[in-house]
């Protein structure tokens, strides 16, 4: 069993998240790709524009219904407090001790990855995978990052995905400005945002 984990605020989840996750599944031949919404990111200040954990979990569940290998975990929400990936990896490893675990992060997160709690143990206990962003990192920068994040001989894997300039921040701004968010996320998520009055 090979499990992929994608963590994040998902505030809200959008099309780019889903496309990248689909490529993650394909490239690593994952048996499952688990989306793990954070209760509270250690790098983001909790503010009024953060939808509730319940709403973010609901949106992720709605967005992932159509993919046979997508799953959603509330492990970080149930754990409470600030969400740390090392704790999540260990929770999955305890639950499924025979599974191989990979985690996926973005290139922007990779640049700051050495700030993550127990980042070296993350690299030891799971396969670190990074979404390749050719316009964000030059080949030289990517090579240096690979060297930096190689722990005990295990190097990060680079995942190719289309470059999509879609962000949760932009979606929230468009909702606040009463602009369309059609095609930026799935219909069910768009409708949930509207019905709950999120991000206004």
N, C-alpha and C positions, 0 to 999 in steps of 0.2 A: 504494500500500500504506500503510495507516494502522495502526500498531502501538501498543497501549496497554501500559504497564508498571506492575505493582503489586509493590512491594518490601515486605519485612518479614521478621520472624523466623519467622512461621508455626509457632509453638511451642505448640500445633499449629494448623493451618489449621482453620477452622470454617465453619458455615453462613453467618454474616454476611459473611465474606470473599467467599464464592461468589455470594451474592445481589448484593452491591455490584458485584462484577466483571461480573456479567450486565447490570446497569443501565449500567455503564460502556460495555460493548459496544454496547448498544442506543442510548444517547444520542449517542455519537460515531460510530456505524456503523463500528466497528473491524473490520478484517480479522483481527486477532489480538489477544488479550489475554494477555500473558506474565507469569506469576508468577515472581518472582526472589527466592528465599530468600537472606537475608543470611548470610554466614559469621559476621560479628560486627558488630552494630549499634554505631555510634559513641556512641549514647545509652543503651546498656544494658550493665551489667557482666556479663561472662560468668560464669555460676554453674552450680551442679550441676543446676539445674532446666531448663537449656537442653539439649534433645535434640541428638544429634549432627547435623551437617550432612547426613549420609547418611540418617538417619531422617526429618529434616524434608523433604528433597527427595522421599523415597519417599511421605510422607503427602500432599504437595502433588500429586504425580503421581497418586496414587490418587483424590484428591478431585476432580481436574479431568478425569478420563477421559470423562465423559458430555457435555461441552460441546464442540461442534465447533470453536469458536474459541479455546478455552483452550489455552495452551501453558505449558511449564515450562522455565526456563533455569537452568543451574548456573554461569552466568558469574561470580557473586560468590564462590561456593565455590571454583571453579577459580583465581580470581585470588589468593585468600588474603588474610590481614590483615583490617583493618577495611574494611567495605563502605561505599562512598560512591556515591550515586546519580549524581553527575556522571560518574564513571568508567564506570558501567553504560550511561548514555545514549550516551557516546562509543563504547563497544564495539558497541552496536547500530547506531549511525550509520556506523561503519566497515564493519560486516558488510553493512548494507543502506543504502547511501548515498542511495538515491532514496526511502526510506520517510519518512513523517511519523511523528513520535514524540510520544506523550502519556504523561504519568505521572499516577497517581492517588494522593492522600494523604488522610488523614482530617482532619476539622476540628481535632482536637487537635494533629495534626502541623503543620497550617497556621499555628497560633498561634505555634509555635516555628520556623517554616521559615527565618527569617532566621539561625538558628544553624547551618543545614546548610552544609556545605562548598560554596563557589562557588554559592550559591543563586541569584544573579543570572544566572549562566551557565546554570544548569539551566533558568531561565525563558526564556532566549534560545534554547537549543538544543532544547527540548521544550515542548510545551503543558502547563502545569501545570493539573491538575484537582483539585478538592477535593470530598469527599463532604459534602453539606449535612446538618448536624445542627441542626434548628430549636430544640432544647431546650438546645443547648450555646452557640450563638451567636445573639444578637439580630440583627435586620436591620441595626441601626446598626453592630454589631461586624463583621458580614459585609461591610458597605460599606467600613469602615475597612481591613479585611484585604485586600479587593480592591484598594484604592488602594496599600497597602503592597507588595503582591506583583505589581503591574503594572510590567513592565520593558520599556523601549523601546516602549511603547504596547501591549504584549501583556498582557492581563489574564487572571487565572485563570478557568477555567470551573467552574461549580458543578454537581455531579452529584447528582440526587435519588435517594434510596434509603430503604427502610423503616427506621425506628428499631428496631434489635434490640439488646437489652442482653445480648449474648453476648461473652465475652472468652476469650482463650487462658488468662489467669490463672485465671479461674473454672473452666475445664475442668481445668487442672492440679490445682487445689485439690480438685475433686471426685474426681479419680482418686486423689489421695493419701488422701482420706477414704473411699475405697471406695464412692463414690456413683455413680449412673448418669450417663453422659454421652450417653445416647440422645437423638437429635434435635438435639444441639448441633453435631455434625459428621456426616460421612457414615459409613455402616457400615464401609466398608473402613478408614477412618482409626481408628475406634474399635477395630476388631479388631487393627490394627497396634500401637496403643498397648498393648493387653492382651497380645498375643503377645510383645512386646519388654519388657514390664514398665516402660514409660516413665513418668516423673513420680512414681514411688513414693517 
